Amino acid sequence: MNMPPLIPPFDFQTHVLGPWSSPEIAAGTFWTMATCSLVAICCGLLGCFLIVQGLALIGDAISHTVLLGIVVAFLLTGQFSGMAMLIGAGLTGIVTALLIEFIHRSSRIKQDAAIGIVFTSLFALGVILLNTMASHQHIDADCVLFGDLEFAMFDTTKIFGVAIPRSAVQLTLVTAVVASVIALFYKELLVSAFDPQLAAVLGLKPRLVRYGLMGLLSLAVVSSFQAVGAILVVAMMIAPPATAYLLTDRLPKMLLLTVVAGVISAIVGVHVAFWLNAATAGAMVCVACGLFTLAFLFSPRHGLAVGALRRFRRDDPPLADELSVSA
Amino acid sequence: MIPQGEQGSADEGRPNLPDSSLGADRPLPLSVRSLTVSYDRKAVLWNVDLDVFAGRIVGVVGPNGAGKTTLIKAIMGLLPLQSGTILINGKPLKKQPGAIGYVPQRESVDWDFPVTVHDVVMMGTYGTLGLFRRPGRKQREICRRSLDQVHMSSYAHRQISNLSGGQQQRVFLARALAQEADLYLMDEPFAGVDAATEAAIIELLRTQRDTGRTILVIHHDLQSVADYFDDVLLLNRHVVAYGPVGDVFTVENLRTTYGGKLAVLPEHANGET
């Protein structure tokens, strides 16, 4: 038997320069990379505020329940894109968060179980509606779950005479909104995440901030799912922020490092996908998780290797003294 | 003797002030009227009346489950009230965000959160900043001064997980100071801190009181009540007694507050009956 090798041999000329060899191919590569980077940036920035509060699973839940929002918006307007879909998804995200909190607060059900019940049932409702009411459309559950980057790249619109993929345009807008909201409401987001009770006393409206965050998250997810799918969007929401969390001790730096880790994942991921002839989203998430593994092992302050080294050298000065030097 | 502020007396919730010149025309820092708070239709606080006067350190004492934390959460507007009114400086808190300086229990936040000591103290200034405004030189100055007052300036740029329990408590105190409020609520600020920190904290509270500020402290150690506080509020679902420590902190009142659960009576409690 003549099996092809699992991993094809790597060739710099073909796999790194190849995607840029002609203007048409380069344009395709560029927009793929730009779309993936924008997914990583807008999901990652919001993901930072999730993981510092231990809310990563709510991000997971919302990434699934937006399906219901998309389908309901379609049934009402007959459109699978644009404003209706964004509004539908945004509302579903907020409803998801409200339902989770309602169940958790008004019964003895813990938050993890509340999340599990709410997101599976809303997602199931979305699947049923999709099958029964919207089955002949070009969108299906597979497309929502796994995305369809190649199709997204062909679905272009002309802006100033340049063909730009619609999803890249939408992601640019959503990323701009996410970045400006974080810049404008940074202090509200920070205090609500760190100490919601203080936020309430200071009149910073932590509940409003929380639901605003969930609504924005839904916008980011619904704009990203076409490119990477609802399952892998969760990875981009959590892996780059988690990497950054291990590398720094301040939130602004964490946001910045998240963007860096996300963009690196996108750029390297696109090339890895080309090399292995694999799905771009999958490759991007693998790179993001690779970066996380590196940070997990070798982070200068919180890494496993450093911890082991510290235990090995018994006469090491205590942690606090080291930090005062490095900080 | 019948202590001042015994439940049912006409003067309920009004301590016998030694100096009556204080704030006759100024509104009280804190005034609570017939406050009832319930969880799941069970009343946790029942018909609480409380007038706190300016420039006093008030200890809030009572057994577990007496509603001490519930009381200060209600004052801060964090809980729905079943009935009653709460006025801060004569106005509802909603109209004056940040008017209460708040020191929570240390366990209420995640100390691995990616913020430095300076960041946490800066949060205290956010209440008066307003939407879209960023902290500037004035806020940094407030922050620096607050850290100085708790002797934590040299730790300003450390991440908060690298602090000892006492240092964490000082950071919360500095954050409350940065709020520049007239009324402070503290939930067990002495829990799990060493003796030196405890002495430093009480010293700081006294300095604040002497500048006219009012401090409400939830406290567990009955032995130090007489030492630390000007007034004491004995709470067990309702106000058992409230007034100056010398009048109210009696063995009889403590027995009423704690029921049979009080094994060791504090040495400083007055009035064997």
Interface residues (C-beta under 8 A of the other chain):
Chain A: V52 Q53 G54 L184 Y186 K187 L190 V191 A193 F194 D195 Q197 L198 A200 V201 L202 G203 L204 Y245 T248 D249 R250 L251 K253 M254 L319 A320 L323 S324 A327
Chain B: K73 M76 G77 L78 L93 K94 P97 G98 I100 Y102 P104 S108 V109 D110 F113 P114 V115 T116 D119 V120 M123 Y126 G127 L129 F132 R134 P135 H157 R158 Q159 N162 R175 Q179
